[in-house]
Amino acid sequence: MFHYFKIKGNSMLPSLESGDLVMTSNLVEIKRNDIVVFNDASYGIVVKRISSLEEGYLKVKSDNLKTDSPVCTKLHSKENIIGKVISVL
């Protein structure tokens, strides 16, 4: 299944800019360094890069080294992944 999301914010610069439209798929394998869209209980829908994968969980990071996000300090369930970014439109 495919979903589309509009990027808001600058935490994923230079890979993704605010206003970019991305297409995701949940039909592809997800691995370290992929950019994913997931649902976080505190922050809602988030776009980040996977920094590590553990059994059932992942840890994420921002591409923009000038930003710091509390989302990056905790583990997230793989079940919360909406999809992997497969295209920037």
N, C-alpha and C positions, 0 to 999 in steps of 0.2 A: 504494500500500500504506500502511496506517496502523499506527502503533506508539504505545504508551503508556509514559510515564515518570513516575516520582515524583521531584519536586524535592527535593534534599538540599542544605542550606547556604543562605547568605543573599546570595550574590554577585549575584543577579538582582533583589533588592529595589529598588524597590517593585513591579516588574512581576510577579514570581513569588516566592512564599513557600515556605519549606521545608515539605514535606508536600503541596504542590499536585500534582495529577495533570494532565499535559498530553498532548494527542494531537498526533502529528506525521503529516505526509504527505510522501512523496517524489514525489508526482505534481503538485506545484505549482511555479511559477517562484520562484526564490530571488533576492532582491535586497537591497541595502543596507538596514540597520535591521531586517531580519527577525530573529526569534529562531530559532536552529537547534539541533538536537542532533547532535553529531558525535563520532567516535571519535578520541581523541588517543593516540598511542603511549605517552606517559609517564603520562597521567592517566586514561585510560579514557574512559567516556562523559561528555561535557561539554555543558552548556547555556549558550549565550552569544548575544549580539547581534552581527550582522555590522556591522563598522565600515567595511570596504572590500572590494571584489571586484576581483581582478586576473585575468589570464588563467590559469585553472586553479586559482587560489588565493584564499583569503579571509583576512582579519584580523578578529579578534573583540574584543569588549569586554564588561565587566560593566556592569550597570545601577547597581549599588550603588557609588557613588563612594568609599565608605569601605573598600572592599576592593581588593586588588591581587592579580592572578593571573598566574603565569608563562605560562599558556596564552595570555594576551593579548599577549605580546611576540614571538610568532613567526607565520609564515605557515602556513596549514593547507590541505591539498589539498581541493578541492571533492569529490573522490571519497570522502572520509571523512565526508561529511554523511549522516546517517541520515534526517533529515527536517526540515521547517520546522514550528514550533509553530503549529498552526491553531486550537487550542482549549484553554482551561483548564477542567478538569472539577471 
